[in-house]
């Protein structure tokens, strides 16, 4: 096989190699793109369960590449997350009883959504509150909920209210090592600023540790 001189290729051509099955070529292309800090176009594709390798490491690589090349804008981030949400909601419908496909999505699709949220949170302008709420509607995994709770730190008090309220309703998170505290860190500024919301959150909260913190914070007023 004839060697390929990737360093002589244009950025657009390198971008097409990021989802390449040959991991060595993909990594080399990613490194060159990051060094150039390419401003050519968004590398993120619209993912679906029909897209091979939709639930593969290529999904993660394209998310990382968006961030590395400075293309993580609000529009691109929302578009990418929209495709991932579609995949999340359709995997059960398209692959009923297919344990292998569900495990594949859990391994690659869920971390991709989590990374997309984290990277978007690094740039406030790339965060889309409606998109984050859409993610919560499809019952995301604890990994994604943790990323959402963390992203709330970059949102205003008003913006984070519906997100935090939904996170507090996940009773299954009560024994998690990280989520109760991250949920509280997201909720505390709202509790301090809005007593009425705090009372609503206390009534709806299914996580005992957070309920305790909310009640304690309200009593300090």
Secondary structure, DSSP 8 states (H G I E B T S, - for coil): -----GGGS-HHHHHTTTT-SSHHHHHHHHHHHHHHT--S--------TTSTTTTSHHHHHHHHHHHHTT---HHHHHHHHHHHHHHHHHHHHHSTT-HHHHHHIIIIIHHHHHHHHHHHHHSGGG--HHHHHHHHHT---HHHHHHHHHHGGGS-HHHHHHHHHHHTT-GGGTT-SSHHHHHHHHHHHHHHH-HHHHHHHHHH---HHHHHHHHHHHHT-
